[in-house]
Amino acid sequence: MAKNTLTSTMFRTPIISPVLGFLSKLILKLIGWRIENEQPAYKKYVLIAAPHTSNWDFAIFLLVAFSLRMDLHWMGKDSLFPKPFKWLMIWLGGVPVDRSKSNNMVDQMSDYFRDSEELVVIVPPEGTRSKVDRWKTGFYHIARQAEIPIVQGYFDADHKCVGFGPSFFPTGDVDKDIAEIRAFYADKSGIIKANQ
């Protein structure tokens, strides 16, 4: 696969990025949310964001990304990237994935990581805003195949904070590793739960 072209996003656009960074810091302060811990120094990693219970999770994490000048990407099926708007979706951080072939998503994302000097892809492991007993494991297999770390990004609505937990390198024992990752989130509260 040729070097990918996921370099020009809204997070790296001159003028827009600094202005949105300033506004994001201001909004976070006004709504009482704070950022805990420093963002990882890795150039490439999968960033999981949990618990994912509301569309507000994503909005708050976007504010954090702009505040920290992160260059975040997200995966989307290729039908979300039609020809006239493909550039816009990529500028918004999208990575087009062809999901028509089984297990192709993991291979494609692993290739993107291997062909990139820097790439951070955010993935909500629940795959839905509803409470789930089992997480989807695509993020895990991507990290393992691409030989990159998983960074444990979190929301804690009870304490109004967003942060970065420990990094995790997959060992290949999926059940054990996922259980260990999920244990980190045991005391974190999603937005919906916190408001009930």
Buried (B, 14 or more C-beta within 10 A) or exposed (E): EEEBEBEEBBBEEEEEBEEBBEEBBEBBEEEEBEBEEEBBEEEBBBBBBBBBBBEBBBEBBBBBBBBBBBBBBBBBEBEEBEEEEBEEBBBBBBBBBEBEEEEEBBBBBBBBBBBBEEBBBBBBBBBEBEEEEEBBBBBBBBBBBBEBBBBBBBBBBEBBBBBBBEBBEBEEEEEEBBEEBBEBBEEBBBBBBBEE
